[in-house]
Amino acid sequence: MLTDVLVAISASDTDRAIVITASAEVRDLTFSFGFEVVNEHIAMGHSAAVNRMTLDLRSVASRLLSIPSDLPTLQPGEIDAVLDFDHDGLILLPSRDQAGTNGVLMKPDCRIEMDYGPNSLERHRAAAAARLLSVKLLDVPGIQFDVDTPNDLFDLIDTHPVDTHTWTYLSTSGLDRTLGTLS
């Protein structure tokens, strides 16, 4: 799934891409795409990584798009559309169930503390409201479709996205057939 995300980013009009990781394998893959890597000595989780980078980049970035690595159907045009969206506040990119947050686009002066996990969308909206920030929700199919649970994986198999690295892995390993019999 990470490869699918990196491919989409590399084909988008993104100016700069940074991956935060404690994994040597992820670092090597990220470097192969020519992206920057911030090394974590200890993996502190998605929320901590995003919060760290929004602080580190606030003086040099005009805006920051954060997305996770488990978006196997993400398309370059979706990234570009989010980055091109004009909004003075905070842009939240919800999950398919409209409960989680799968991405955020923020400007340095519209920063909130990110707190990912179950029902994070409401927490992020409340944090923005507490700062009197305008919030816009954008439904972006490739960002909405993350794989967190076995049911998400079953849904991915049902959609059969044959042009992805994730699908290639599932089909060459036989997991698509194995999991398909379970769903």
C-alpha positions as CSV (number, residue, x, y, z in Angstrom):
1,M,0.0,0.0,0.0
2,L,2.9,2.4,0.8
3,T,4.2,1.8,-2.8
4,D,0.8,2.8,-4.2
5,V,0.8,6.0,-2.1
6,L,4.4,6.9,-3.1
7,V,3.6,6.3,-6.8
8,A,0.6,8.6,-6.5
9,I,2.6,11.3,-4.8
10,S,5.4,11.0,-7.3
11,A,3.0,11.5,-10.2
12,S,1.2,14.4,-8.6
13,D,2.3,18.1,-8.7
14,T,3.5,18.0,-5.1
15,D,6.5,20.2,-4.4
16,R,7.9,18.2,-1.6
17,A,7.2,14.8,0.0
18,I,8.4,13.7,3.4
19,V,7.9,10.3,5.0
20,I,8.3,9.8,8.7
21,T,9.4,6.3,9.7
22,A,11.4,4.2,12.1
23,S,11.6,1.4,9.5
24,A,14.7,0.8,7.4
25,E,12.6,-0.9,4.7
26,V,10.3,2.1,4.5
27,R,13.3,4.5,4.4
28,D,14.9,2.5,1.5
29,L,11.6,2.5,-0.5
30,T,11.0,6.2,0.1
31,F,14.6,7.1,-1.0
32,S,14.0,5.1,-4.2
33,F,11.3,7.6,-5.0
34,G,13.6,10.5,-4.2
35,F,11.5,11.7,-1.3
36,E,12.8,13.0,2.0
37,V,12.8,10.8,5.1
38,V,12.6,11.9,8.7
39,N,13.9,9.1,10.9
40,E,12.1,8.2,14.1
41,H,14.3,6.5,16.6
42,I,11.2,5.0,18.2
43,A,7.9,4.8,16.3
44,M,5.6,7.2,18.2
45,G,2.5,6.7,16.0
46,H,0.7,8.6,13.3
47,S,-0.6,11.5,15.4
48,A,2.8,12.2,17.0
49,A,4.5,12.1,13.6
50,V,2.1,14.5,12.0
51,N,2.2,16.9,15.0
52,R,6.0,16.9,14.9
53,M,6.2,17.7,11.2
54,T,3.6,20.5,11.3
55,L,5.7,22.1,14.0
56,D,9.0,21.5,12.1
57,L,7.7,22.8,8.8
58,R,5.6,25.7,9.9
59,S,8.2,28.3,9.1
60,V,9.0,26.9,5.6
61,A,5.7,25.5,4.3
62,S,2.8,27.5,3.1
63,R,0.6,24.4,3.6
64,L,0.9,20.8,4.6
65,L,-1.0,17.8,3.4
66,S,-0.8,14.8,5.6
67,I,-2.0,11.4,4.5
68,P,-1.3,7.9,5.8
69,S,0.4,5.0,3.9
70,D,-2.6,2.7,3.7
71,L,-4.4,4.2,0.8
72,P,-4.2,1.6,-2.0
73,T,-6.5,3.4,-4.5
74,L,-5.1,6.9,-4.1
75,Q,-4.7,8.7,-7.4
76,P,-2.3,11.6,-8.3
77,G,-5.1,13.8,-9.4
78,E,-6.8,13.4,-6.0
79,I,-3.7,14.8,-4.3
80,D,-3.6,17.7,-6.8
81,A,-7.3,18.5,-6.3
82,V,-6.8,18.6,-2.5
83,L,-3.7,20.8,-2.8
84,D,-5.5,23.1,-5.3
85,F,-8.6,23.5,-3.1
86,D,-8.8,27.1,-1.9
87,H,-9.9,27.4,1.7
88,D,-8.7,29.7,4.5
89,G,-9.2,27.3,7.3
90,L,-8.6,23.6,7.8
91,I,-9.5,20.9,5.3
92,L,-10.2,17.5,6.8
93,L,-10.4,14.4,4.6
94,P,-12.7,11.9,6.2
95,S,-12.6,8.1,6.0
96,R,-15.3,6.2,4.2
97,D,-17.4,5.9,7.3
98,Q,-17.2,9.6,8.0
99,A,-15.9,8.9,11.5
100,G,-12.1,8.9,11.0
101,T,-9.7,11.4,9.5
102,N,-7.6,10.0,6.7
103,G,-5.9,13.3,5.8
104,V,-5.6,17.0,6.6
105,L,-4.6,20.0,4.7
106,M,-3.5,22.9,6.9
107,K,-1.7,26.2,6.7
108,P,0.7,27.0,9.4
109,D,-1.7,29.5,11.0
110,C,-4.5,27.0,10.9
111,R,-2.7,24.2,12.7
112,I,-4.5,22.0,15.2
113,E,-3.1,19.1,17.3
114,M,-3.9,15.9,15.4
115,D,-5.4,13.0,17.3
116,Y,-6.0,10.1,14.9
117,G,-7.9,6.9,15.7
118,P,-11.5,5.9,16.0
119,N,-13.9,8.8,15.7
120,S,-11.1,11.3,15.1
121,L,-13.0,13.4,12.7
122,E,-15.2,14.8,15.4
123,R,-12.2,15.4,17.7
124,H,-10.5,17.3,14.9
125,R,-13.6,19.4,14.2
126,A,-13.9,20.2,17.9
127,A,-10.2,21.2,18.0
128,A,-10.7,23.5,15.1
129,A,-13.8,25.0,16.6
130,A,-12.0,25.7,19.8
131,R,-9.4,27.7,17.8
132,L,-12.3,29.4,15.8
133,L,-11.0,27.9,12.6
134,S,-13.2,27.3,9.6
135,V,-13.4,23.6,8.6
136,K,-14.1,22.2,5.2
137,L,-14.7,18.4,4.7
138,L,-13.6,17.0,1.4
139,D,-14.6,13.5,0.3
140,V,-11.8,12.2,-1.8
141,P,-12.4,8.5,-2.8
142,G,-8.7,7.5,-2.8
143,I,-8.1,9.1,0.5
144,Q,-11.3,7.8,2.1
145,F,-10.4,4.2,1.2
146,D,-7.9,3.1,3.8
147,V,-7.2,-0.4,5.0
148,D,-7.5,-0.7,8.7
149,T,-9.5,-3.8,9.2
150,P,-10.1,-7.2,7.5
151,N,-13.4,-5.9,6.2
152,D,-11.5,-3.0,4.5
153,L,-9.3,-5.6,2.8
154,F,-12.4,-7.6,1.7
155,D,-13.9,-4.3,0.3
156,L,-10.6,-3.8,-1.6
157,I,-10.7,-7.3,-3.0
158,D,-14.3,-6.7,-4.1
159,T,-13.4,-3.4,-5.9
160,H,-10.6,-5.3,-7.7
161,P,-8.1,-2.4,-8.3
162,V,-5.9,-4.4,-10.7
163,D,-3.6,-1.4,-11.5
164,T,-2.2,-1.1,-8.0
165,H,0.8,-2.6,-6.3
166,T,-1.4,-3.7,-3.5
167,W,-3.6,-5.7,-5.9
168,T,-0.5,-7.2,-7.5
169,Y,0.7,-8.4,-4.1
170,L,-2.7,-9.8,-3.1
171,S,-3.1,-11.7,-6.4
172,T,0.5,-13.0,-6.8
173,S,0.5,-14.2,-3.1
174,G,-2.9,-15.8,-3.5
175,L,-4.3,-13.7,-0.7
176,D,-7.1,-12.4,-3.0
177,R,-8.4,-16.0,-3.4
178,T,-7.9,-17.0,0.2
179,L,-9.5,-13.8,1.6
180,G,-12.2,-13.9,-1.1
181,T,-13.4,-17.2,0.2
182,L,-13.7,-15.7,3.7
183,S,-15.8,-12.7,2.8
